């Protein structure tokens, strides 16, 4: 995406509990903006989970190495 350029929007049909929809409208919430924000947050969480799963073996191997040999910075830290 080019800097400063917003992606295009398209309509989507969704189902929402009626009590939530009524409360959101009464509170003056922008439903589209709220959904976009929630989707961005959930996608970031999903990406982080996938990264952790994809790198699970490397993380475990590094942790084993640090446990056996300590971290490279242990000798220079002041805390």
C-alpha positions, 0 to 999 in steps of 0.5 A, a space after each residue: 500500500 502506498 504511503 498515505 493511501 487508504 485501501 478501498 472499502 467494500 460492503 460486507 454482510 455480517 450478523 450481530 446480536 441485536 442487543 449489541 447492535 442496539 447498544 452500539 447505535 445508542 452509544 453512537 459508535 461507528 460500526 465500520 470503524 469498530 469492526 475494522 479496529 477489532 479485525 486489525 487487533 485480531 489479525 495482529 494476534 493471529 500473526 503473532 501466534 503463527 510466528 510463535 508456532 512457526 518459530 517454536 523449535 528455534 525458540 526452544 533451541 535458543 532457550 536450551 542454549 542460553 540455559 546451558 551457556 548463558 546469554 551473550 550479554 551476561 558479561 556486560 550487563 550491569 543489572 
